Amino acid sequence: MENPGGMQARTVRPVPPADAERLARELDWNLLRSFVVLAEAGSVTRAAERLGLQQPSVSGALKRLEESLGKRLIDRRPGHFALTEAGRLLYDEAVDINGAILRIGTALREVEEAVRGHVRIAIASHVACPLLDDTLGAFHRRHPGATVSIGVSASRLAVDEVLARRVSFAICLLREHNPKLETRRMFREFFGLFCGPAHPLFGRKGLTLADLAGQPSVSFVTDQITDALRPVTLMRAAAGLDERVVGNSAHLEEVKRMIVAGLGIGPLPIHVVREDVEHGRLWRLPPYDDPPAIDVHLVWNPRARMNRAESYLLQALKERIEATPMAERTYW
C-alpha cells in the first residue's frame, strides 16, 4: 500500500497501558471512528478523503489514539501500511462500538402501537426469490408506517455491512460462516453457462463441453476457487474456457450485458434469465446436466439492537423460511 501522506516511519512514545476506567472516562469516540475509516481505507490519503479532513488531522487522530492506549496500532513506513496485532484487535472492537453508537437512537424510541422505523437491507445483485417478494408485500400491508431501503452490493461487502451494523440484515452468498453472525439458507439456485447472439456458438444445438474449450469468458467477481461461487469456477474450468476472464462485475445485470454484447461466455442463474433465453437474448450452453447449485442466505447480526420494523421483518422472513419446504425454495 502507499505510504500515507508521505510520512516516514516513527516510534510511538512509550505510555503505560491505559486502564479500563480511565479509557471509559477519557477516550474520544471520534478517534475510534477515524481509526476504523483509516484501517479500512489503507492509507491516510484515502481516509482523509472519506472523512473530509486534511491528512495531518487524520495522522494526529491516530497519534492521539495510540498515545491514549499506549500501543502502536498501524505499522507505517515507506511503501508499507499494516495493522499491528493491537490494531487488528482494536479494529474488531471499534467496528462494534461504532455500530452501537450509530444505532443508539433505537434504544430511545417511543413505544408506539403502530410499527414504525426504517429497515436497511443489503442484497446481492438481482436476487430473484418469490419468498422474499411475498414477505415484503405482507410486511408493508401490515405495517404501512415502516419504510424500507434496499442497497445492492457484492456479497462480501453486504456481510461487512451486517458486521458493522450499518444495515438491518443481508440477503447474499456466503463464502464461509462467521461466528459473529446468524444465518438461514433462504433459497437455492442453479447456474448455467450462456452466450449472446454475436457469439459463434449461439443457436447451435448438440454442443459438448469440448466445443467451449479455449473460448473467452466473463463472470462475477466472486467466481474464484476460494470464494462464494466456487462451484461455478469449477464448472468454467471443466468447460476448458480461457483462464483469462475478459470482463467481470459484482452485478448480475452487468455480467449479462457483457455476455449479450459478445465479450464471452459467462455463468448466470438459470431461473433468472429464462425469459432472456425465450426471447433470443441468451443461449444456454453445456453442461446441461447437474448444473452447480448456489445457496443464497439471510444474514443478520445477533448483537445489533433493532427497531421494531427491523425486528418484525427479520422475524417474518425467518418464519417464512422455516415454514417453506426446501423444494419450494429451490429455483431452476
Buried (B, 14 or more C-beta within 10 A) or exposed (E): EBBBBEBEEEEBEEEEEBEEEEEEEEBEEEBBBBBBBBBBBBBBBBBBBEBEBEBEBBBBBBBBBBBBBBBBBBEBEEEEBEBBEBBEEBBEEBBBBBBBEEBEEBEEEEEEEEBBBEBBBBBBBBBBBEBBEEBBEEBBEEBEEBEBEEBBBBBBBBBBBBBBBBBBBBBBBBBEEBEEBBBBEBBBBBBBBBBBEEBEBBEEEEBEBEBBEEBBBBBBBBBBEEBBBBBBBEBBEEBBBBEEBEBBBBBBEBBBBBBBBBBBBBBBBBBBBBEBBEEEBBBBBBBEEEBBEBBBBBBBBEEBBBBBBBBBBBEBBBEBBEEBEEEEBBBE
